[in-house]
């Protein structure tokens, strides 16, 4: 399930970033001078919104990656501690 969430989050972020780039290029090359007033404001606010959504998706991805890395390190540490012998070679063992 985590893998699916990672894929969805990355696809969402990529699509938002792609939409922002396409809108930026279209706004600079196709619509320059043609948009005015409220349409101009709405267009560039939507471009900004796509950019913010891409940033938020990237931030959430970094958080998820840090969490999974921390969990993997903790599991590795616990596994390593379980495999360490409790007594040093040559020490007398408990007689219980």
C-alpha positions as CSV (number, residue, x, y, z in Angstrom):
1,X,0.0,0.0,0.0
2,X,2.9,2.4,0.8
3,X,4.3,1.8,-2.7
4,X,0.9,2.7,-4.3
5,X,0.7,5.9,-2.2
6,X,4.2,6.8,-3.2
7,X,3.4,6.3,-6.9
8,X,0.2,8.3,-6.6
9,X,1.9,11.2,-4.8
10,X,4.8,11.3,-7.3
11,X,2.4,11.2,-10.3
12,X,0.3,13.9,-8.8
13,X,3.3,16.1,-8.1
14,X,4.7,15.5,-11.6
15,X,1.4,16.3,-13.3
16,X,1.0,19.5,-11.3
17,X,4.6,20.5,-12.2
18,X,4.0,19.7,-15.8
19,X,0.7,21.7,-15.8
20,X,2.5,24.7,-14.2
21,X,5.3,24.6,-16.8
22,X,2.9,24.3,-19.7
23,X,0.8,27.2,-18.3
24,X,3.9,29.3,-17.8
25,X,5.1,28.7,-21.4
26,X,1.6,29.3,-22.8
27,X,1.2,32.4,-20.8
28,X,4.5,33.8,-22.0
29,X,4.4,32.8,-25.6
30,X,0.7,32.4,-26.6
31,X,-1.3,34.6,-24.3
32,X,1.1,37.5,-23.7
33,X,-0.9,40.6,-24.2
34,X,-4.2,38.8,-24.9
35,X,-5.2,38.2,-21.3
36,X,-6.5,41.1,-19.2
37,X,-8.2,41.9,-16.0
38,X,-9.8,39.1,-14.1
39,X,-8.9,36.4,-16.7
40,X,-5.2,37.4,-16.4
41,X,-5.4,37.2,-12.6
42,X,-7.2,33.8,-12.7
43,X,-4.8,32.3,-15.2
44,X,-1.7,33.2,-13.3
45,X,-3.2,32.3,-9.9
46,X,-4.1,28.9,-11.3
47,X,-0.5,28.5,-12.6
48,X,0.7,29.5,-9.1
49,X,-1.7,27.0,-7.5
50,X,-0.3,24.2,-9.6
51,X,3.2,25.2,-8.6
52,X,2.3,25.2,-4.9
53,X,0.6,21.8,-5.3
54,X,3.8,20.4,-6.8
55,X,5.8,21.8,-3.9
56,X,3.5,20.3,-1.3
57,X,3.5,16.9,-3.1
58,X,7.3,17.0,-3.0
59,X,7.4,17.9,0.6
60,X,5.0,15.1,1.5
61,X,7.2,12.7,-0.5
62,X,10.3,13.8,1.4
63,X,8.4,13.3,4.7
64,X,7.3,9.8,3.7
65,X,10.8,8.9,2.5
66,X,12.4,10.1,5.8
67,X,9.8,8.1,7.8
68,X,10.4,4.9,5.8
69,X,14.2,5.4,6.1
70,X,14.0,5.9,9.8
71,X,11.8,2.8,10.2
72,X,14.2,0.7,8.1
73,X,17.2,1.9,10.1
74,X,15.4,1.1,13.4
75,X,14.5,-2.4,12.2
76,X,18.1,-3.0,11.0
77,X,19.4,-1.8,14.4
78,X,17.0,-4.0,16.3
79,X,17.8,-7.0,14.1
80,X,21.5,-6.4,14.6
81,X,21.1,-6.2,18.4
82,X,19.2,-9.5,18.4
83,X,22.1,-11.2,16.5
84,X,24.8,-9.9,18.9
85,X,25.9,-12.7,21.3
86,X,25.0,-11.9,24.9
87,X,28.3,-13.3,26.3
88,X,31.8,-12.6,25.2
89,X,33.9,-15.6,24.3
90,X,35.7,-16.9,27.3
91,X,33.3,-15.5,29.9
92,X,31.8,-18.0,32.3
93,X,28.2,-18.7,31.4
94,X,25.3,-18.4,33.9
95,X,24.6,-21.6,35.7
96,X,20.8,-21.1,35.9
